[in-house]
């Protein structure tokens, strides 16, 4: 097999990283989920990174179209993950990257955009380009689209383990 015929593995285009949220970071997310006590008990964060074809630090029609397609894919996948966790008795929600607000929960004025400084604590870099900020993935640089899911399911939950083992 030549290098030109390399068939990408899912891990070449998609990365799930689950981590238990440290108590000190729970404060950063408390206002995102009004009515939910995330300060006590388990809070697991799952970052879902999709590798992009376009450099997300630039803006043009190709970038815009790719972002829209990746947004739709992220929302569909995150809804399915949340439904699976909820069917097992856990709470789960995710941040809509287009508006920075929880997708399933009640309205809040709090936001978490992909360029929020909290993402630094989750292993990403945030670059200030002067005109805007962009998130940088540890492997893919600015060729990435990142979403975040929250749940009270533990890291040892089979759904979380299956996602992060692939």
Secondary structure, DSSP 8 states (H G I E B T S, - for coil): --GGG----HHHHEEEEEEE--HHHHHHHGGGSTT---SSS--EEEEEEEE-SS-TTS-SHHHHHHHHHHHHHHHHHHHHHHHHHHHTT--EEEEETTTTEESSS---S----TTSGGGGGGT-EEEE-SS-EEEEBTTTBTSEEEEEEEESS-TTSHHHHHHHH-
